[in-house]
Amino acid sequence: MYITTGAALLELERPVRFNDRVLPVCLDTEEDDPVSFYRQIGKVPGWGYTEFDEVSTCLRMTEVPTVNYTRCLASNPEVFSNTIYDGMFCAGYANGTNVCNGDSGGGFVTFRHGRWELQGIVSFTALRDAEMAVCDTKQYAAFVKLRYYRGWIGSVLDGSWQWSKSEKLVQLDDDGPPGMQPEMPTDCGKRRITTMPLIVNGVRSVAGEWPWHAAVFAVSKRSREYRCGGTLVSQRYILTAASCAADWHHRKRPYVVQLGQHQLWEGSLTGREVRVLGVESSGDSTLALLKLEVSVEYDDYIQPICLPSAVPARNQTDAVGERIGLIAGYGQTDPDGDPSAYLQAALMPIVDSGLCVIYRIFDKHEEHRMFCAGHGNGTNACRGDQGGGFYEVSPQGVWTLTGVIGKINLYRKRCDPYGYVGLANVLHYLEWIADRVRSALAGAVPDTVQPPAGPKGHHSKGCRRKHHHHHHDRHHGSHKRKGGGSRESGSSEDSNESRERSITSSVKNVMQAKVDLVKDIHGAAGSTVKKIFG
């Protein structure tokens, strides 16, 4: 081991053999900081603490921007004034997304000149809990600047390495002609596995990353069966594919919806399960709205997504191939396997609908209400992803639901990773969705149609009901039911409200009687004990 102030080199017992999954990164060999150094965003992978202050069981990655010294120092002079020097830099958003315990020593890499370069090493962060020594992700983190140690690194590597005039680390070859210095392998910093796989093998998501995604289960007395994905569009409605709810029955085949989680089978403190009260399908049986038994309360892990505006945004009118969205789901991680235990996500471009017609994913007469997406190179949806959403993000960081996964590419009853996926165009069904959701929003045009401010913190920005943290009882009490395609009369509503108040009063009386009975039992038991042992 070779150590200097701020950095260390570990010498391995034997050389590592490079392959598709083990490759060296290129080193940043610039002598001076370019003007753009403090305007770049780097990627930092690691196994460090998650949002639950536990070491991650899977390799995670985050993107953080570099921050200049003045801004870093002003954010926390006590921590950074005596620790940051020329050989270091700060990075982060200071909003909850950053490195943490266990990430130290990991790399800060940027993509330059067609390759990945190591520009920094995770050093330390400010502490949120000094006694427990836990990081504070809402402050900047300090990184060792690799180029500051370029001379030391070159001198340590046993004398057979030196920096060439082209500022690349080269190895002296004793067997070669005098003066010849063969360069390092030119494939440093270049990934050989470049395809983003299916949601099958896709990028694992973290809690709160896609707070509008829902998992739909069919339940029985002894078991539960994962059915499909869905998307939260209001406090009472989940939008999904009609095929996902074809066998729903409120007694014989009840459904529950799981929200706020990124794990399918394991419960969490952030999760919430709500029973489905009713199902309504679109006229052409493409989409379905699941009405929840109770309204869900929004927090950092449960949020609604925006619905597209009746007038398409500029990015929604871009040419085919220029629009890219994201799909998320618990679908199969292998065409022959089980549903994923973790929420997976993958980016997908919108392509010409003719490709889906050629692959017989949907028919030509369905093109007006569906669109096609996919890479055709190993990135695709699979069984279990149906009903999930296709999300597009605006320049302001607001996510909009523009599609619903309806038809996947099947070959011999197996999903085809190299095919495409057919998605129902939400804009085509917008009037139907808004009409149904409007009843749950007390007669107002749903806020989800237009994108208001998103949730606070580092979580994804979707659409939030205004003042949803306050006056829930007042909002819920003002919900109006719909029957026969029109609103009920005022007298009917008054009678319903009075009947609900009567029922509520009766329930409260029963509960109070139970409380009094329990108190009496405890009192009697106490006096009996005193008589026996007193």
ZIDA-V183704 format. One record per pair of residues at least 4 apart in sequence whose ideal C-beta (glycine too) atoms are under 7 Angstrom apart, sorted by the first residue. I is the first residue (numbers start at 1). J is the second residue. If there is no record, write none. Layout:
i: [I & I]
j: [J & J]
This chain:
i: [1 & 1 & 1 & 2 & 2 & 2 & 3 & 4 & 4 & 6 & 6 & 6 & 6 & 7 & 7 & 7 & 9 & 9 & 12 & 16 & 18 & 18 & 20 & 20 & 21 & 23 & 23 & 24 & 25 & 25 & 25 & 25 & 25 & 25 & 25 & 26 & 26 & 26 & 26 & 26 & 26 & 27 & 27 & 27 & 27 & 28 & 28 & 28 & 28 & 28 & 29 & 29 & 29 & 29 & 29 & 30 & 30 & 31 & 33 & 36 & 37 & 38 & 38 & 38 & 40 & 40 & 41 & 41 & 41 & 42 & 42 & 42 & 42 & 42 & 42 & 42 & 42 & 43 & 43 & 43 & 44 & 44 & 44 & 44 & 44 & 44 & 44 & 44 & 45 & 45 & 45 & 45 & 46 & 46 & 46 & 46 & 46 & 47 & 47 & 47 & 47 & 48 & 48 & 48 & 48 & 48 & 48 & 48 & 49 & 49 & 49 & 49 & 49 & 49 & 49 & 50 & 50 & 51 & 53 & 55 & 56 & 58 & 62 & 64 & 64 & 64 & 64 & 65 & 65 & 66 & 66 & 67 & 67 & 67 & 67 & 67 & 67 & 68 & 69 & 69 & 70 & 71 & 72 & 72 & 72 & 72 & 73 & 73 & 73 & 73 & 75 & 75 & 75 & 76 & 76 & 76 & 77 & 79 & 79 & 80 & 83 & 84 & 84 & 84 & 86 & 87 & 87 & 87 & 87 & 88 & 88 & 88 & 88 & 88 & 89 & 89 & 89 & 90 & 90 & 90 & 91 & 91 & 91 & 91 & 92 & 92 & 92 & 93 & 93 & 93 & 94 & 94 & 94 & 95 & 95 & 95 & 96 & 96 & 96 & 96 & 97 & 97 & 98 & 98 & 98 & 99 & 99 & 99 & 99 & 100 & 100 & 100 & 101 & 101 & 103 & 104 & 104 & 104 & 105 & 105 & 106 & 107 & 107 & 108 & 108 & 108 & 108 & 108 & 109 & 109 & 109 & 109 & 110 & 110 & 111 & 112 & 115 & 115 & 115 & 116 & 117 & 118 & 119 & 120 & 120 & 120 & 120 & 121 & 121 & 121 & 122 & 122 & 123 & 123 & 123 & 124 & 125 & 125 & 125 & 125 & 126 & 126 & 127 & 127 & 127 & 127 & 128 & 128 & 128 & 129 & 149 & 150 & 150 & 151 & 152 & 153 & 154 & 154 & 154 & 154 & 157 & 160 & 160 & 161 & 161 & 162 & 163 & 163 & 164 & 164 & 164 & 164 & 168 & 168 & 169 & 170 & 170 & 170 & 170 & 171 & 171 & 172 & 173 & 173 & 176 & 176 & 184 & 195 & 195 & 195 & 196 & 196 & 196 & 196 & 197 & 197 & 197 & 197 & 198 & 198 & 198 & 198 & 198 & 198 & 199 & 199 & 199 & 199 & 199 & 199 & 199 & 199 & 199 & 200 & 200 & 200 & 200 & 200 & 200 & 200 & 201 & 202 & 202 & 202 & 203 & 203 & 203 & 204 & 204 & 205 & 205 & 205 & 205 & 205 & 205 & 205 & 206 & 207 & 207 & 207 & 207 & 207 & 208 & 208 & 208 & 209 & 209 & 210 & 210 & 210 & 210 & 211 & 211 & 211 & 211 & 211 & 211 & 211 & 212 & 212 & 212 & 212 & 212 & 212 & 213 & 213 & 213 & 213 & 213 & 214 & 214 & 214 & 214 & 214 & 214 & 214 & 214 & 215 & 215 & 215 & 215 & 215 & 216 & 216 & 216 & 216 & 216 & 216 & 216 & 216 & 216 & 217 & 217 & 217 & 217 & 217 & 217 & 217 & 218 & 218 & 218 & 218 & 218 & 219 & 219 & 219 & 226 & 226 & 226 & 226 & 227 & 228 & 228 & 228 & 228 & 228 & 229 & 229 & 229 & 229 & 229 & 229 & 229 & 230 & 230 & 230 & 230 & 230 & 230 & 231 & 231 & 231 & 231 & 231 & 232 & 232 & 232 & 232 & 233 & 233 & 233 & 233 & 233 & 233 & 233 & 233 & 233 & 234 & 234 & 234 & 234 & 234 & 234 & 235 & 235 & 235 & 235 & 236 & 236 & 236 & 236 & 237 & 237 & 237 & 237 & 237 & 237 & 238 & 238 & 238 & 239 & 239 & 239 & 239 & 240 & 240 & 240 & 240 & 240 & 240 & 241 & 241 & 241 & 241 & 241 & 241 & 241 & 242 & 242 & 242 & 242 & 242 & 242 & 242 & 243 & 244 & 244 & 244 & 245 & 245 & 245 & 247 & 248 & 248 & 248 & 248 & 249 & 250 & 254 & 254 & 255 & 255 & 256 & 256 & 256 & 256 & 257 & 257 & 257 & 257 & 257 & 258 & 258 & 259 & 259 & 259 & 259 & 260 & 260 & 260 & 260 & 260 & 261 & 261 & 261 & 262 & 262 & 263 & 263 & 263 & 264 & 264 & 264 & 264 & 265 & 267 & 270 & 272 & 272 & 274 & 274 & 274 & 274 & 275 & 276 & 276 & 276 & 277 & 277 & 277 & 278 & 279 & 279 & 280 & 280 & 280 & 281 & 281 & 282 & 282 & 282 & 282 & 286 & 286 & 286 & 287 & 287 & 287 & 289 & 289 & 292 & 295 & 296 & 298 & 298 & 298 & 298 & 298 & 300 & 300 & 300 & 303 & 303 & 303 & 304 & 304 & 304 & 304 & 305 & 305 & 305 & 305 & 305 & 305 & 305 & 306 & 306 & 306 & 306 & 306 & 306 & 306 & 306 & 307 & 307 & 307 & 307 & 307 & 307 & 307 & 308 & 308 & 308 & 308 & 308 & 308 & 308 & 309 & 309 & 309 & 310 & 312 & 312 & 312 & 313 & 315 & 315 & 315 & 316 & 318 & 318 & 320 & 320 & 320 & 321 & 321 & 323 & 323 & 323 & 324 & 324 & 325 & 325 & 325 & 325 & 325 & 325 & 325 & 325 & 326 & 326 & 326 & 327 & 327 & 327 & 327 & 327 & 327 & 327 & 327 & 328 & 328 & 328 & 328 & 329 & 329 & 329 & 329 & 329 & 330 & 330 & 330 & 330 & 331 & 331 & 331 & 331 & 331 & 331 & 331 & 332 & 332 & 332 & 332 & 332 & 332 & 332 & 333 & 333 & 335 & 335 & 335 & 335 & 336 & 339 & 340 & 346 & 348 & 348 & 348 & 348 & 349 & 349 & 350 & 350 & 351 & 351 & 351 & 351 & 351 & 352 & 353 & 353 & 353 & 353 & 354 & 355 & 355 & 355 & 356 & 356 & 356 & 356 & 356 & 357 & 357 & 357 & 359 & 359 & 359 & 361 & 361 & 361 & 361 & 362 & 362 & 362 & 362 & 366 & 369 & 369 & 369 & 370 & 370 & 370 & 370 & 370 & 371 & 371 & 371 & 372 & 372 & 373 & 373 & 373 & 373 & 374 & 374 & 374 & 374 & 374 & 375 & 376 & 376 & 376 & 377 & 378 & 378 & 380 & 380 & 380 & 380 & 380 & 380 & 380 & 381 & 381 & 381 & 381 & 382 & 382 & 383 & 383 & 385 & 385 & 386 & 386 & 386 & 387 & 387 & 388 & 389 & 389 & 389 & 390 & 390 & 390 & 390 & 390 & 391 & 391 & 391 & 392 & 392 & 393 & 393 & 393 & 394 & 394 & 397 & 398 & 398 & 398 & 399 & 399 & 399 & 400 & 401 & 402 & 402 & 403 & 403 & 403 & 403 & 404 & 404 & 404 & 405 & 405 & 406 & 406 & 406 & 407 & 408 & 408 & 409 & 409 & 409 & 409 & 409 & 410 & 410 & 410 & 411 & 424 & 426 & 429 & 430 & 431 & 432 & 433 & 434 & 434 & 434 & 437 & 437 & 438 & 438 & 438 & 439 & 439 & 440 & 441 & 442 & 442 & 442 & 442 & 443 & 445 & 447 & 447 & 447 & 447 & 448 & 451 & 452 & 452 & 452 & 453 & 454 & 454 & 454 & 455 & 455 & 455 & 464 & 467 & 471 & 472 & 473 & 474 & 480 & 480 & 481 & 482 & 483 & 488 & 488 & 490 & 491 & 492 & 493 & 494 & 495 & 496 & 497 & 498 & 499 & 500 & 501 & 502 & 503 & 504 & 505 & 506 & 507 & 508 & 509 & 510 & 511 & 512 & 513 & 514 & 515 & 516 & 517 & 518 & 519 & 520 & 521 & 522 & 523 & 524 & 525 & 526 & 527 & 528 & 529 & 530]
j: [8 & 10 & 11 & 8 & 9 & 156 & 8 & 149 & 152 & 87 & 88 & 123 & 144 & 121 & 144 & 149 & 153 & 156 & 16 & 22 & 22 & 23 & 192 & 193 & 193 & 187 & 192 & 188 & 107 & 109 & 116 & 117 & 118 & 188 & 189 & 115 & 116 & 117 & 118 & 188 & 189 & 117 & 118 & 146 & 169 & 117 & 118 & 119 & 146 & 147 & 147 & 150 & 163 & 167 & 168 & 34 & 147 & 147 & 37 & 40 & 66 & 66 & 67 & 68 & 66 & 110 & 63 & 64 & 65 & 64 & 66 & 91 & 108 & 109 & 110 & 119 & 120 & 61 & 63 & 109 & 61 & 62 & 64 & 99 & 103 & 106 & 108 & 122 & 59 & 60 & 61 & 106 & 60 & 99 & 102 & 103 & 106 & 55 & 56 & 59 & 102 & 55 & 56 & 99 & 100 & 101 & 102 & 103 & 53 & 54 & 55 & 100 & 101 & 102 & 135 & 54 & 56 & 207 & 134 & 102 & 60 & 204 & 97 & 91 & 92 & 93 & 98 & 91 & 93 & 89 & 91 & 71 & 72 & 90 & 91 & 92 & 140 & 72 & 73 & 84 & 74 & 75 & 80 & 84 & 90 & 140 & 77 & 80 & 81 & 84 & 94 & 139 & 140 & 80 & 126 & 139 & 81 & 83 & 126 & 84 & 142 & 88 & 90 & 142 & 148 & 144 & 145 & 148 & 149 & 123 & 142 & 143 & 144 & 145 & 120 & 143 & 145 & 140 & 141 & 142 & 108 & 140 & 141 & 143 & 98 & 140 & 141 & 97 & 98 & 458 & 138 & 139 & 140 & 138 & 457 & 458 & 137 & 138 & 457 & 458 & 137 & 458 & 125 & 137 & 141 & 103 & 122 & 125 & 141 & 125 & 135 & 137 & 134 & 135 & 122 & 122 & 123 & 124 & 121 & 122 & 122 & 118 & 121 & 119 & 120 & 121 & 122 & 143 & 116 & 117 & 118 & 119 & 117 & 119 & 116 & 117 & 188 & 189 & 190 & 189 & 189 & 146 & 146 & 143 & 144 & 145 & 146 & 143 & 144 & 146 & 141 & 143 & 142 & 143 & 144 & 142 & 135 & 136 & 139 & 141 & 136 & 139 & 133 & 134 & 135 & 136 & 134 & 135 & 136 & 134 & 153 & 154 & 163 & 155 & 156 & 157 & 161 & 162 & 163 & 169 & 161 & 171 & 172 & 169 & 171 & 170 & 167 & 169 & 168 & 170 & 181 & 183 & 183 & 184 & 184 & 181 & 182 & 183 & 184 & 182 & 184 & 181 & 180 & 182 & 180 & 182 & 188 & 377 & 378 & 379 & 202 & 346 & 347 & 379 & 201 & 202 & 378 & 379 & 202 & 378 & 379 & 380 & 382 & 417 & 327 & 329 & 331 & 344 & 345 & 346 & 381 & 382 & 385 & 331 & 332 & 333 & 334 & 335 & 382 & 417 & 333 & 344 & 345 & 346 & 344 & 345 & 346 & 342 & 344 & 209 & 210 & 262 & 328 & 343 & 344 & 345 & 262 & 261 & 262 & 268 & 270 & 301 & 300 & 301 & 459 & 262 & 460 & 328 & 343 & 345 & 460 & 260 & 301 & 302 & 303 & 459 & 460 & 462 & 231 & 232 & 303 & 304 & 305 & 462 & 229 & 231 & 328 & 343 & 388 & 229 & 230 & 231 & 232 & 238 & 257 & 258 & 259 & 226 & 229 & 258 & 264 & 330 & 227 & 228 & 229 & 230 & 240 & 244 & 255 & 257 & 387 & 224 & 225 & 226 & 227 & 255 & 256 & 258 & 224 & 225 & 227 & 253 & 255 & 224 & 254 & 256 & 264 & 330 & 339 & 384 & 244 & 240 & 241 & 244 & 386 & 387 & 240 & 329 & 330 & 385 & 386 & 387 & 388 & 238 & 239 & 240 & 257 & 290 & 387 & 238 & 239 & 305 & 389 & 401 & 238 & 259 & 304 & 305 & 237 & 239 & 304 & 305 & 307 & 401 & 433 & 437 & 448 & 304 & 437 & 440 & 441 & 446 & 448 & 295 & 296 & 440 & 465 & 291 & 292 & 295 & 440 & 289 & 290 & 291 & 436 & 437 & 440 & 257 & 290 & 292 & 287 & 289 & 404 & 433 & 244 & 245 & 288 & 290 & 387 & 404 & 287 & 288 & 386 & 387 & 404 & 405 & 406 & 246 & 281 & 282 & 285 & 286 & 287 & 288 & 386 & 288 & 386 & 387 & 279 & 288 & 290 & 253 & 253 & 255 & 276 & 279 & 253 & 254 & 275 & 276 & 276 & 290 & 273 & 274 & 275 & 276 & 273 & 274 & 276 & 290 & 292 & 271 & 273 & 271 & 272 & 296 & 302 & 270 & 271 & 272 & 301 & 302 & 268 & 270 & 271 & 342 & 343 & 268 & 341 & 342 & 330 & 339 & 340 & 341 & 341 & 271 & 301 & 296 & 302 & 292 & 293 & 294 & 296 & 293 & 290 & 291 & 292 & 291 & 292 & 293 & 291 & 288 & 290 & 288 & 289 & 436 & 285 & 288 & 286 & 287 & 429 & 432 & 369 & 406 & 424 & 404 & 424 & 429 & 433 & 436 & 296 & 476 & 302 & 302 & 303 & 464 & 465 & 468 & 455 & 457 & 459 & 455 & 462 & 464 & 448 & 462 & 463 & 464 & 389 & 391 & 399 & 400 & 401 & 462 & 463 & 398 & 399 & 400 & 401 & 448 & 451 & 462 & 463 & 400 & 401 & 426 & 430 & 433 & 448 & 449 & 312 & 316 & 400 & 402 & 426 & 427 & 430 & 313 & 449 & 450 & 430 & 316 & 317 & 427 & 394 & 323 & 392 & 394 & 402 & 322 & 323 & 350 & 351 & 352 & 349 & 351 & 349 & 350 & 392 & 347 & 349 & 348 & 350 & 373 & 390 & 391 & 392 & 402 & 403 & 345 & 347 & 391 & 345 & 346 & 348 & 381 & 385 & 388 & 390 & 405 & 343 & 344 & 345 & 388 & 344 & 381 & 384 & 385 & 388 & 339 & 340 & 343 & 384 & 339 & 340 & 381 & 382 & 383 & 384 & 385 & 337 & 338 & 339 & 382 & 383 & 384 & 415 & 337 & 340 & 382 & 414 & 415 & 417 & 414 & 384 & 344 & 379 & 373 & 374 & 375 & 379 & 373 & 375 & 371 & 373 & 355 & 372 & 373 & 374 & 420 & 372 & 357 & 367 & 371 & 372 & 358 & 359 & 372 & 420 & 361 & 362 & 372 & 420 & 422 & 362 & 363 & 364 & 409 & 419 & 420 & 407 & 409 & 420 & 422 & 366 & 370 & 407 & 422 & 370 & 424 & 425 & 428 & 406 & 422 & 423 & 424 & 425 & 403 & 423 & 425 & 420 & 422 & 390 & 420 & 421 & 423 & 379 & 380 & 419 & 420 & 421 & 379 & 418 & 419 & 420 & 418 & 417 & 418 & 409 & 415 & 416 & 417 & 419 & 420 & 421 & 385 & 405 & 408 & 421 & 408 & 415 & 408 & 415 & 405 & 408 & 405 & 406 & 408 & 404 & 405 & 405 & 401 & 403 & 404 & 402 & 403 & 404 & 405 & 423 & 399 & 400 & 401 & 400 & 402 & 397 & 398 & 399 & 398 & 400 & 461 & 451 & 454 & 461 & 460 & 461 & 462 & 451 & 426 & 426 & 427 & 423 & 424 & 425 & 426 & 423 & 424 & 426 & 421 & 423 & 422 & 423 & 424 & 422 & 415 & 421 & 415 & 416 & 419 & 420 & 421 & 414 & 415 & 416 & 416 & 429 & 430 & 433 & 434 & 435 & 436 & 437 & 438 & 446 & 449 & 441 & 446 & 443 & 445 & 446 & 480 & 482 & 479 & 446 & 475 & 478 & 479 & 480 & 480 & 449 & 452 & 463 & 465 & 466 & 463 & 463 & 463 & 464 & 466 & 464 & 461 & 462 & 464 & 459 & 461 & 464 & 468 & 471 & 475 & 476 & 477 & 478 & 487 & 493 & 488 & 487 & 488 & 492 & 493 & 494 & 495 & 496 & 497 & 498 & 499 & 500 & 501 & 502 & 503 & 504 & 505 & 506 & 507 & 508 & 509 & 510 & 511 & 512 & 513 & 514 & 515 & 516 & 517 & 518 & 519 & 520 & 521 & 522 & 523 & 524 & 525 & 526 & 527 & 528 & 529 & 530 & 531 & 532 & 533 & 534]
